[in-house]
Amino acid sequence: MSHLLALALALMLDFWLGDPRWLPHPVRGMGAFIAFLDRRLNKGAYRRVKGIVTVTAVTGTVYIISLLAVKISYSLSWLFGVVVEAILIFTTIATKSLQEAAWNVLLPLERGDMEQARRELSMIVGRDTENLDEPEIVRACVETVAENTSDGITAPLFYAWIGGAPLALFYRAVNTCDSMLGYKNDMYRAFGWASARLDDVMNYIPARLTAVIMVLVHSGKRFRYCWRVLFRDARKHPSPNSGWPEAAMAALLGVQLGGVNTYHGIVSRRPTLGDPLVPLQTKHIRQALRMMVVTVLSFALLLLIGGMMIAFTGAWGESSQAI
C-alpha cells in the first residue's frame, strides 16, 4: 500500500510540477555516468562485452542507491518514506513535460510560424526537421507523443507498481542507456547492443498494455476497426515496442503514421501504420495529447485498483490463516 500511495502522489506531482529545471534530476546524473563510461570503454576490442559492463554498472548503481534511499527513509518514518519514494518515482515520469514539448510545436504551427515549429520539433525528435511541411511536423509530433506515452510515463509507472521507486529508476537508467548508446551505427552497434536489447525487454509488456488501454478507453463504436489496425500494424515498426502505441494512436485518429524520415541526411523508409482516412492536421496534436492524458490516468487507475486487490487479498489470506 505504501508503494501505491507513493505512485499516486508521484503522478499528482508530475501533473503539477512537470520537470522544473531547479530540481536536481537523477537522469542528469545517469547521463553523466553513461557518458563517462562511454568515453573510457567504447574503444578497442570486446565492445559488446564493455557495453554489457556499462549498462550493468549504471543500472546496478542506480538501483542500489535508490533502494538504500527508500529503505532508510521508511526506517525513519512511514510518512517520510512515502514522500521520498513518491519524489523518486516522480523523477521517472514525464507527463507534463511531454505535454509542454508538444504544445511548443503546436502553438507556432497554428500561428503559421513553420521555422519555430521545426526548431521546437527538433528538440524532441531525432529526425531532420529543417524541410518538413505541416503534415510531416504533425506526424512527427503525434508519433513522439504516442511513443513517449509508454516510454516516458506508463512504463516507469508499471515498474514502480511492481518494485517501487528502485525498480522505476532502474527502468529509467535502462531507458537512458538506450537513448545515449543504442544507435545502429559503427560506433555504437556493438557497444550499445546490451542497452538496446535490455530496453526492448523492459518495454515489451508496458508498450502493449498502453496500446490496449488506449484503444479500450477511446475507440467507442470503432473498437473492432481500431483493434484490427493495432494488431495488423504494430509489428511493422522497426522497434519491437514503439509500434504498439503508435499504431493505436494512428487507428484512433484515423491517420497514417510512419513513412519516410531523414536522419542526418540519410533517408529512412519505414512501414506505414494506420489508414489515411483523414489528412494530418494540427488538431491531431491536440487530440493525441488528450488521448495521452486519459490513457495515463486509466493506466494508473488500473494499477492502483490491481494493487489494492492484491493487498486486500493478501491481508484476507493472512487473517484466514490466523483464524
SULTA-V964794 format. One record per pair of residues at least 4 apart in sequence whose C-alpha atoms are under 7 Angstrom apart, sorted by sequence separation. I is the first residue (numbers start at 1). J is the second residue. If there is no record, write none. Layout:
# SULTA-V964794
i:I j:J
i:I j:J
This chain:
# SULTA-V964794
i:1 j:5
i:2 j:6
i:3 j:7
i:4 j:8
i:5 j:9
i:6 j:10
i:7 j:11
i:8 j:12
i:9 j:13
i:10 j:14
i:11 j:15
i:12 j:16
i:13 j:17
i:14 j:18
i:26 j:30
i:27 j:31
i:28 j:32
i:29 j:33
i:30 j:34
i:31 j:35
i:32 j:36
i:33 j:37
i:34 j:38
i:35 j:39
i:36 j:40
i:37 j:41
i:38 j:42
i:43 j:47
i:46 j:50
i:47 j:51
i:48 j:52
i:49 j:53
i:50 j:54
i:51 j:55
i:52 j:56
i:53 j:57
i:54 j:58
i:55 j:59
i:56 j:60
i:57 j:61
i:58 j:62
i:59 j:63
i:60 j:64
i:61 j:65
i:62 j:66
i:63 j:67
i:64 j:68
i:65 j:69
i:66 j:70
i:67 j:71
i:68 j:72
i:69 j:73
i:70 j:74
i:71 j:75
i:72 j:76
i:73 j:77
i:74 j:78
i:77 j:81
i:78 j:82
i:79 j:83
i:80 j:84
i:81 j:85
i:82 j:86
i:83 j:87
i:84 j:88
i:85 j:89
i:86 j:90
i:87 j:91
i:94 j:98
i:95 j:99
i:96 j:100
i:97 j:101
i:98 j:102
i:99 j:103
i:100 j:104
i:101 j:105
i:102 j:106
i:103 j:107
i:105 j:109
i:106 j:110
i:107 j:111
i:108 j:112
i:109 j:113
i:113 j:117
i:114 j:118
i:115 j:119
i:116 j:120
i:117 j:121
i:118 j:122
i:119 j:123
i:121 j:125
i:122 j:126
i:132 j:136
i:133 j:137
i:134 j:138
i:135 j:139
i:136 j:140
i:137 j:141
i:138 j:142
i:139 j:143
i:140 j:144
i:141 j:145
i:142 j:146
i:143 j:147
i:144 j:148
i:145 j:149
i:147 j:151
i:148 j:152
i:149 j:153
i:150 j:154
i:151 j:155
i:152 j:156
i:153 j:157
i:154 j:158
i:155 j:159
i:156 j:160
i:157 j:161
i:158 j:162
i:159 j:163
i:160 j:164
i:163 j:167
i:164 j:168
i:165 j:169
i:166 j:170
i:167 j:171
i:168 j:172
i:169 j:173
i:170 j:174
i:171 j:175
i:172 j:176
i:173 j:177
i:174 j:178
i:175 j:179
i:176 j:180
i:177 j:181
i:178 j:182
i:184 j:188
i:185 j:189
i:188 j:192
i:189 j:193
i:192 j:196
i:193 j:197
i:194 j:198
i:195 j:199
i:196 j:200
i:197 j:201
i:198 j:202
i:199 j:203
i:200 j:204
i:203 j:207
i:204 j:208
i:205 j:209
i:206 j:210
i:207 j:211
i:208 j:212
i:209 j:213
i:210 j:214
i:211 j:215
i:212 j:216
i:213 j:217
i:214 j:218
i:215 j:219
i:219 j:223
i:222 j:226
i:223 j:227
i:224 j:228
i:225 j:229
i:226 j:230
i:227 j:231
i:228 j:232
i:229 j:233
i:230 j:234
i:239 j:243
i:242 j:246
i:243 j:247
i:244 j:248
i:245 j:249
i:246 j:250
i:247 j:251
i:248 j:252
i:249 j:253
i:250 j:254
i:251 j:255
i:262 j:266
i:263 j:267
i:280 j:284
i:283 j:287
i:284 j:288
i:285 j:289
i:286 j:290
i:287 j:291
i:288 j:292
i:289 j:293
i:290 j:294
i:291 j:295
i:292 j:296
i:293 j:297
i:294 j:298
i:295 j:299
i:296 j:300
i:297 j:301
i:298 j:302
i:299 j:303
i:300 j:304
i:301 j:305
i:302 j:306
i:303 j:307
i:304 j:308
i:305 j:309
i:306 j:310
i:307 j:311
i:308 j:312
i:309 j:313
i:310 j:314
i:311 j:315
i:312 j:316
i:313 j:317
i:314 j:318
i:315 j:319
i:316 j:320
i:317 j:321
i:318 j:322
i:319 j:323
i:42 j:47
i:108 j:113
i:109 j:114
i:132 j:137
i:148 j:153
i:149 j:154
i:150 j:155
i:159 j:164
i:160 j:165
i:183 j:188
i:184 j:189
i:235 j:240
i:237 j:242
i:250 j:255
i:262 j:267
i:74 j:80
i:108 j:114
i:182 j:188
i:183 j:189
i:237 j:243
i:250 j:256
i:261 j:267
i:262 j:268
i:73 j:80
i:74 j:81
i:122 j:129
i:160 j:167
i:181 j:188
i:219 j:226
i:236 j:243
i:250 j:257
i:260 j:267
i:261 j:268
i:73 j:81
i:108 j:116
i:109 j:117
i:159 j:167
i:160 j:168
i:235 j:243
i:260 j:268
i:261 j:269
i:41 j:50
i:108 j:117
i:159 j:168
i:183 j:192
i:234 j:243
i:260 j:269
i:182 j:192
i:234 j:244
i:259 j:269
i:260 j:270
i:70 j:81
i:73 j:84
i:118 j:129
i:157 j:168
i:181 j:192
i:182 j:193
i:215 j:226
i:259 j:270
i:105 j:117
i:118 j:130
i:156 j:168
i:215 j:227
i:258 j:270
i:259 j:271
i:182 j:195
i:234 j:247
i:258 j:271
i:259 j:272
i:70 j:84
i:181 j:195
i:182 j:196
i:230 j:244
i:233 j:247
i:258 j:272
i:70 j:85
i:105 j:120
i:156 j:171
i:257 j:272
i:258 j:273
i:104 j:120
i:105 j:121
i:156 j:172
i:256 j:272
i:257 j:273
i:37 j:54
i:178 j:195
i:230 j:247
i:256 j:273
i:257 j:274
i:177 j:195
i:178 j:196
i:229 j:247
i:230 j:248
i:256 j:274
i:255 j:274
i:256 j:275
i:254 j:274
i:255 j:275
i:256 j:276
i:174 j:195
i:178 j:199
i:230 j:251
i:254 j:275
i:255 j:276
i:226 j:248
i:229 j:251
i:254 j:276
i:255 j:277
i:250 j:273
i:251 j:274
i:254 j:277
i:255 j:278
i:34 j:58
i:174 j:198
i:175 j:199
i:250 j:274
i:254 j:278
i:255 j:279
i:174 j:199
i:226 j:251
i:255 j:280
i:226 j:252
i:247 j:273
i:247 j:274
i:211 j:244
i:215 j:248
i:219 j:252
i:207 j:241
i:211 j:245
i:214 j:248
i:237 j:271
i:207 j:242
i:210 j:245
i:236 j:271
i:208 j:244
i:204 j:241
i:207 j:244
i:211 j:248
i:203 j:241
i:207 j:245
i:102 j:141
i:200 j:240
i:233 j:273
i:200 j:241
i:233 j:274
i:229 j:274
i:155 j:203
i:158 j:206
i:155 j:206
i:154 j:206
i:150 j:206
i:154 j:210
i:150 j:207
i:94 j:152
i:95 j:153
i:93 j:152
i:94 j:153
i:93 j:153
i:150 j:210
i:93 j:156
i:92 j:156
i:25 j:91
i:89 j:160
i:6 j:82
i:10 j:86
i:14 j:90
i:18 j:94
i:89 j:165
i:92 j:168
i:6 j:83
i:9 j:86
i:10 j:87
i:13 j:90
i:18 j:95
i:88 j:165
i:92 j:169
i:18 j:96
i:19 j:97
i:6 j:85
i:7 j:86
i:10 j:89
i:11 j:90
i:14 j:93
i:18 j:97
i:89 j:168
i:2 j:82
i:6 j:86
i:10 j:90
i:14 j:94
i:15 j:95
i:85 j:165
i:92 j:172
i:14 j:95
i:15 j:96
i:214 j:295
i:7 j:89
i:14 j:96
i:213 j:295
i:213 j:299
i:147 j:242
i:147 j:245
i:67 j:166
i:146 j:245
i:147 j:246
i:66 j:166
i:146 j:246
i:63 j:166
i:143 j:246
i:146 j:249
i:63 j:167
i:63 j:169
i:62 j:169
i:63 j:170
i:62 j:170
i:59 j:170
i:59 j:173
i:58 j:173
i:59 j:174
i:139 j:257
i:55 j:177
i:127 j:261
i:128 j:262
i:127 j:262
i:128 j:263
i:127 j:263
i:128 j:264
i:126 j:263
i:51 j:191
i:55 j:195
i:50 j:191
i:51 j:192
i:139 j:280
i:48 j:190
i:51 j:193
i:52 j:194
i:138 j:280
i:154 j:296
i:161 j:303
i:30 j:173
i:34 j:177
i:47 j:190
i:48 j:191
i:51 j:194
i:138 j:281
i:142 j:285
i:145 j:288
i:149 j:292
i:47 j:191
i:138 j:282
i:141 j:285
i:145 j:289
i:31 j:176
i:48 j:193
i:135 j:280
i:154 j:299
i:135 j:281
i:142 j:288
i:138 j:285
i:42 j:191
i:7 j:160
i:4 j:161
i:3 j:161
i:3 j:164
i:110 j:282
i:106 j:282
i:106 j:285
i:99 j:289
i:4 j:304
i:4 j:307
i:1 j:311
